[in-house]
Protein backbone atom coordinates (compact mmCIF):
# COMPACT_ATOMS: atom_id res chain seq x y z
CA UNK A 1 0.00 0.00 0.00
CA UNK A 2 2.92 2.34 0.69
CA UNK A 3 4.00 1.99 -2.92
CA UNK A 4 0.55 2.96 -4.14
CA UNK A 5 0.50 5.95 -1.78
CA UNK A 6 3.80 7.08 -3.27
CA UNK A 7 2.36 6.76 -6.79
CA UNK A 8 -0.66 8.93 -6.03
CA UNK A 9 1.29 11.35 -3.85
CA UNK A 10 -0.98 10.99 -0.83
CA UNK A 11 -0.44 9.27 2.53
CA UNK A 12 -3.56 8.09 4.33
CA UNK A 13 -4.10 8.93 7.97
CA UNK A 14 -6.56 6.02 8.03
CA UNK A 15 -5.05 3.25 5.84
CA UNK A 16 -8.19 1.12 6.18
CA UNK A 17 -9.94 3.54 3.81
CA UNK A 18 -7.50 2.69 1.04
CA UNK A 19 -7.77 -1.01 1.87
CA UNK A 20 -11.55 -0.72 1.63
CA UNK A 21 -11.28 1.06 -1.74
CA UNK A 22 -9.33 -1.89 -3.16
CA UNK A 23 -11.64 -4.60 -1.79
CA UNK A 24 -13.89 -6.08 -4.44
CA UNK A 25 -17.27 -7.51 -3.45
CA UNK A 26 -16.10 -11.03 -4.36
CA UNK A 27 -13.36 -10.83 -1.70
CA UNK A 28 -15.65 -9.23 0.88
CA UNK A 29 -18.20 -12.01 0.39
CA UNK A 30 -15.58 -14.73 0.82
CA UNK A 31 -14.07 -13.13 3.94
CA UNK A 32 -17.07 -11.85 5.84
CA UNK A 33 -15.46 -12.86 9.12
CA UNK A 34 -12.88 -10.10 8.59
CA UNK A 35 -15.62 -7.48 8.54
CA UNK A 36 -14.14 -5.56 5.60
CA UNK A 37 -16.94 -4.22 3.36
CA UNK A 38 -16.59 -4.08 -0.41
CA UNK A 39 -15.67 -0.88 -2.23
CA UNK A 40 -19.13 -0.45 -3.75
CA UNK A 41 -20.25 2.37 -1.42
CA UNK A 42 -16.95 4.21 -1.92
CA UNK A 43 -17.32 3.78 -5.67
CA UNK A 44 -20.77 5.39 -5.49
CA UNK A 45 -19.33 8.40 -3.65
CA UNK A 46 -16.24 8.62 -5.83
CA UNK A 47 -18.32 8.72 -9.01
CA UNK A 48 -20.12 11.85 -7.76
CA UNK A 49 -16.93 13.53 -6.54
CA UNK A 50 -15.18 12.88 -9.83
CA UNK A 51 -18.10 14.24 -11.85
CA UNK A 52 -18.32 17.38 -9.69
CA UNK A 53 -14.61 18.20 -9.81
CA UNK A 54 -14.37 17.65 -13.58
CA UNK A 55 -17.55 19.66 -14.26
CA UNK A 56 -16.34 22.51 -12.02
CA UNK A 57 -12.97 22.57 -13.78
CA UNK A 58 -14.52 22.64 -17.26
CA UNK A 59 -17.03 25.33 -16.30
CA UNK A 60 -14.32 27.60 -14.92
CA UNK A 61 -11.67 27.05 -17.60
CA UNK A 62 -13.73 26.67 -20.80
CA UNK A 63 -16.09 29.68 -20.98
CA UNK A 64 -15.95 29.38 -24.78
CA UNK A 65 -17.79 26.04 -24.88
CA UNK A 66 -21.57 25.49 -24.91
CA UNK A 67 -23.25 23.04 -22.54
CA UNK A 68 -23.31 20.21 -25.11
CA UNK A 69 -19.54 20.28 -25.66
CA UNK A 70 -18.88 20.52 -21.91
CA UNK A 71 -21.06 17.48 -21.36
CA UNK A 72 -19.24 15.45 -24.02
CA UNK A 73 -15.78 16.36 -22.70
CA UNK A 74 -16.80 15.54 -19.14
CA UNK A 75 -18.18 12.20 -20.31
CA UNK A 76 -14.93 11.44 -22.13
CA UNK A 77 -12.88 12.24 -19.01
CA UNK A 78 -14.95 10.22 -16.52
CA UNK A 79 -15.91 7.25 -18.72
CA UNK A 80 -14.75 3.73 -18.01
CA UNK A 81 -11.98 3.69 -20.62
CA UNK A 82 -10.49 6.91 -19.19
CA UNK A 83 -10.50 5.48 -15.66
CA UNK A 84 -8.97 2.24 -16.91
CA UNK A 85 -6.07 4.29 -18.31
CA UNK A 86 -5.63 5.78 -14.83
CA UNK A 87 -5.73 2.34 -13.24
CA UNK A 88 -3.13 1.02 -15.65
CA UNK A 89 -0.83 3.97 -15.02
CA UNK A 90 -0.90 3.09 -11.31
CA UNK A 91 -0.86 -0.69 -11.84
CA UNK A 92 -3.96 -0.58 -9.63
CA UNK A 93 -5.02 -4.09 -10.60
CA UNK A 94 -2.11 -5.62 -8.71
CA UNK A 95 -3.33 -4.06 -5.44
CA UNK A 96 -6.93 -5.30 -5.65
CA UNK A 97 -8.36 -7.81 -3.20
CA UNK A 98 -10.42 -10.29 -5.22
CA UNK A 99 -12.29 -13.48 -4.46
CA UNK A 100 -10.90 -16.74 -5.84
CA UNK A 101 -13.42 -16.94 -8.67
CA UNK A 102 -12.89 -13.37 -9.79
CA UNK A 103 -9.13 -13.81 -9.52
CA UNK A 104 -9.12 -16.90 -11.72
CA UNK A 105 -11.47 -15.21 -14.19
CA UNK A 106 -9.06 -12.36 -14.92
CA UNK A 107 -10.71 -9.86 -12.61
CA UNK A 108 -7.51 -7.87 -12.08
CA UNK A 109 -7.66 -6.85 -15.73
CA UNK A 110 -11.43 -6.40 -16.01
CA UNK A 111 -12.12 -2.78 -17.08
CA UNK A 112 -15.23 -2.34 -14.94
CA UNK A 113 -13.43 -3.53 -11.78
CA UNK A 114 -10.43 -1.29 -12.44
CA UNK A 115 -12.59 1.76 -13.16
CA UNK A 116 -14.69 1.18 -10.02
CA UNK A 117 -11.52 0.89 -7.94
CA UNK A 118 -10.28 4.27 -9.21
CA UNK A 119 -13.54 5.92 -8.18
CA UNK A 120 -13.45 4.18 -4.79
CA UNK A 121 -9.86 5.34 -4.25
CA UNK A 122 -10.84 8.95 -5.01
CA UNK A 123 -13.64 8.69 -2.44
CA UNK A 124 -11.20 7.26 0.11
CA UNK A 125 -8.89 10.24 -0.40
CA UNK A 126 -11.86 12.59 -0.02
CA UNK A 127 -12.97 10.99 3.24
CA UNK A 128 -9.43 10.92 4.61
CA UNK A 129 -8.14 14.31 3.47
CA UNK A 130 -11.09 16.39 2.26
CA UNK A 131 -12.19 17.77 -1.09
CA UNK A 132 -8.94 19.67 -1.62
CA UNK A 133 -6.85 16.51 -1.63
CA UNK A 134 -9.40 14.69 -3.81
CA UNK A 135 -9.44 17.61 -6.27
CA UNK A 136 -5.64 17.62 -6.43
CA UNK A 137 -5.54 13.91 -7.20
CA UNK A 138 -8.28 14.16 -9.83
CA UNK A 139 -6.36 16.94 -11.57
CA UNK A 140 -3.21 14.82 -11.53
CA UNK A 141 -4.78 11.56 -12.70
CA UNK A 142 -7.80 12.54 -14.81
CA UNK A 143 -7.91 16.19 -15.87
CA UNK A 144 -4.39 16.00 -17.27
CA UNK A 145 -6.01 14.04 -20.15
CA UNK A 146 -8.25 17.00 -21.04
CA UNK A 147 -6.46 18.09 -24.19
CA UNK A 148 -6.54 14.56 -25.59
CA UNK A 149 -10.14 14.02 -24.52
CA UNK A 150 -11.34 17.36 -25.88
CA UNK A 151 -11.07 15.95 -29.37
CA UNK A 152 -12.54 12.68 -28.17
CA UNK A 153 -15.43 14.61 -26.68
CA UNK A 154 -16.85 15.44 -30.11
CA UNK A 155 -19.76 13.24 -31.13
CA UNK A 156 -18.48 12.21 -34.54
CA UNK A 157 -21.47 9.98 -35.32
CA UNK A 158 -23.78 12.99 -35.00
CA UNK A 159 -21.36 15.21 -36.93
CA UNK A 160 -21.22 12.64 -39.74
CA UNK A 161 -25.00 12.33 -39.81
CA UNK A 162 -25.31 16.11 -40.12
CA UNK A 163 -22.79 16.17 -42.98
CA UNK A 164 -24.45 13.52 -45.11
CA UNK A 165 -27.97 14.85 -44.49
CA UNK A 166 -27.11 17.96 -46.47
CA UNK A 167 -28.04 15.84 -49.49
CA UNK A 168 -31.28 13.89 -49.59
CA UNK A 169 -31.45 10.13 -49.86
CA UNK A 170 -28.16 9.45 -48.06
CA UNK A 171 -28.06 6.30 -45.88
CA UNK A 172 -25.42 5.69 -43.19
CA UNK A 173 -24.78 2.30 -41.60
CA UNK A 174 -22.13 0.67 -39.43
CA UNK A 175 -20.82 -2.87 -39.54
CA UNK A 176 -18.47 -4.92 -37.40
CA UNK A 177 -15.52 -6.08 -39.48
CA UNK A 178 -13.41 -7.73 -36.77
CA UNK A 179 -12.59 -8.22 -33.13
CA UNK A 180 -9.46 -9.40 -31.36
CA UNK A 181 -8.00 -9.92 -27.90
CA UNK A 182 -9.18 -11.79 -24.78
CA UNK A 183 -12.72 -11.37 -23.46
CA UNK A 184 -11.68 -8.89 -20.76
CA UNK A 185 -9.77 -6.66 -23.19
CA UNK A 186 -11.30 -6.97 -26.63
CA UNK A 187 -10.64 -4.59 -29.50
CA UNK A 188 -13.43 -4.07 -32.03
CA UNK A 189 -13.05 -2.90 -35.64
CA UNK A 190 -15.99 -1.09 -37.23
CA UNK A 191 -16.63 0.33 -40.69
CA UNK A 192 -19.07 3.11 -41.58
CA UNK A 193 -20.79 2.93 -44.95
CA UNK A 194 -22.50 5.64 -46.97
CA UNK A 195 -25.08 4.18 -49.32
CA UNK A 196 -23.39 0.82 -48.89
CA UNK A 197 -19.86 2.05 -49.64
CA UNK A 198 -17.16 2.18 -46.92
CA UNK A 199 -16.09 5.75 -46.08
CA UNK A 200 -14.24 5.22 -42.80
CA UNK A 201 -13.00 2.62 -40.34
CA UNK A 202 -11.83 2.61 -36.73
CA UNK A 203 -11.08 0.54 -33.66
CA UNK A 204 -12.10 0.77 -30.01
CA UNK A 205 -12.50 -1.09 -26.73
CA UNK A 206 -16.25 -1.23 -27.35
CA UNK A 207 -18.40 -1.29 -30.48
CA UNK A 208 -19.63 2.24 -29.71
CA UNK A 209 -16.07 3.52 -29.34
CA UNK A 210 -15.09 1.84 -32.62
CA UNK A 211 -18.12 3.40 -34.35
CA UNK A 212 -17.02 6.84 -33.12
CA UNK A 213 -13.50 6.20 -34.46
CA UNK A 214 -14.89 5.13 -37.84
CA UNK A 215 -17.18 8.17 -37.94
CA UNK A 216 -14.23 10.44 -37.08
CA UNK A 217 -12.26 9.06 -40.03
CA UNK A 218 -15.25 9.57 -42.32
CA UNK A 219 -15.84 13.14 -41.10
CA UNK A 220 -12.21 13.99 -41.80
CA UNK A 221 -12.45 12.53 -45.29
CA UNK A 222 -15.72 14.32 -46.15
CA UNK A 223 -14.63 17.66 -44.68
CA UNK A 224 -11.34 17.56 -46.62
CA UNK A 225 -13.24 16.77 -49.80
CA UNK A 226 -15.35 19.91 -49.31
CA UNK A 227 -12.32 22.18 -48.87
N, C-alpha and C positions, 0 to 999 in steps of 0.2 A: 504493500500500500504506500510505503514511503516513496517508492520509485514513481508511482502514479501521481502522488502529491507534487513531486519535483517537476513532472511533466506539465501539470496544469498551473504550477506556480502558486499553489495554495495549500497551507497546512491546517488540517482540521483540529479544532479544539475538542470536538467530540468525534473520534474516529469511527464510532459505530454508525454514524450517519452515512459515511462513505461505504462502509461494509453493507449497509442496508441497500444503498443505491445499486450495488453490484450483485444483489441476491435475486436471482430469477425465481419465479413462482414454483418452478419444478423442484428447485433445491429446498425452498421453504416448506413445500409439501412433504418432502422426504425427510426433513429434519425438524419436525414440529416440536420435538422435545427441547430444541435449542432456543425456541421462542423468538427466532429472527423472522420478522415478516418479509414478504417479497417487496420488490421495488415498485409495485404497481401504483401505490398511492403517491410516492415521490414522482413517478413518471407523469401522473396526472397534474401535479403541481408544477413540475418543470416545464411541461408543454405550455402552460399559461404564462409562466415567467419569460420563457424564450420568445413567445409571440409578442408579449408586451414590450420587451426591450428592443426587439428588432423593429417593431412598428414605430416606437418612439424615436429610434435612431433615424429611420427613413423619413418620418414626418419632419424632423428638425433639420436634416441635411439635404433633403431633396425637394425644396419648395417648387421646383420646376415641373414636377411630375403630377399628373392627375391621379385620382383615387384608384382607377383601374390598374395603372402601371405599378403603383405602390403595392397593391394587393398581389400582383403577379410576382414582383421581386421578393416580397415577404414570403410568399409560398415557396419560391425557389430556394430561399435561404433556410427555411425551417422544415422542408420536406425530408422524407426518409433518406433519400440518396445523399443529401447534404450532410445529415447527421451521421450517416455511415462513413462518409469521408473523414469526419471528425474522429469517430471511433477508431478508424484505421490509423490515423495519424498518432493516436495515443496508444495503439495496440490494446484497446480497451477489452477486446474479446478475451485476452489471456488472463484478465483479472476477474472475470465473471464467475459466480458460483452457480453451477447448473446441476440439475438432477441427472441421474445416470442415463435415463432415456434421452434427454435433451442433449447431453454430452455426446453420446454415441451417434446421435442423429445430425451432428454438425452444428449444434446450436451456437457455438462460439462464433461462427461465421454467418449466422442467419441475420440478414439486414434488419428485420423488425426488432430482434432482441438487442442488437447493437445500438440502434437508434433510440429505443426505449431507455437503455442504460445511460446514454448521453443526457437525455432529459432528466432522468432520476438523479444523475450526478449534479446537474445544474441546480436542482431543487435542494440537494443536500448542502451545497455551498451556500445557497440562499438562507437556509435554516440555521446554518452554523455561523455565517459571517455577515448576513444581511444583503440587501439588494445591491449595494455598491460593489461587493465582491462578486456577486452573480453577474452583474452588468459587465464588470471588467473581464470576467472569463468568457462571457458570450461574445464580447468584442474580439477577444483574442482568438477564439476557436471558430466562430461562425461568421461574424460580420466582416472579417478579413476577406471573405469570399465574395463580397458584394460586387466588385467590379466584374468578376467572372459571371456571377449570377444575374447581373443586370441584363446582359444579353440573353441569358437563359430565361429571364422573366417574361420575354415577349411570347405571346401566344401565336406561334407561327401557323398553326392549323387555321385559326381564325383569319390571320393576315392573308394566307393563301386563298382561302374561300372568298375573301373580299376582292382579291386580285382577279380571280377567274370569273367572278360574277359580273364583271364589267361588260362581258359579252354573254349574250343569252345562249342557252342550250349547252352550257359547259357542265360536265359531270366529273366530280372528284371521287376517288376511291382509294383505299389503302389495302395492301395485302402483305401478309407475313411471308418473307422469302427465306428465312432461316433462323435457327437458334442454336446456341452453343453453350458449353459450360455445364457445371454441376447444378443440381436443382436449386441449391441455396444461393447461387451466384450466376444465373443465366444471363446471356446477352442475346437480345432479339434484333433481327434485321428486318426492317420494313421498307416498302416501296410505295410511293404515292403515284397514282396514275391520273392523267387528265384525258378524259374520253377514251380510256383504255390504254393509253400510251404512257410509259414510265417517264416522269419528269423530275424525280428526285428519290434518293434513298438515304437511310440513316440507321444507326444502331443505338440501343439503349438498354438499361437494366430492366425495363418493363416495356410492354408493347406500346403504351401511351408515350413513354419517353422516346422510343424509336420512331413513332409516328411524328412527334414534334421535330426530331432531327431530320426526317425525310422531308417534312414540310419546309423546314428552314432552308434545306438545299434547293428545293423547288422555288421558294420565294426569291432566293438569290439569283437563280437562273432567269426567272421571269422579269425581275426588276432590272437586271443587266441588259436583257433583250430590249427593254423599253427605253433605255438610255440613248 
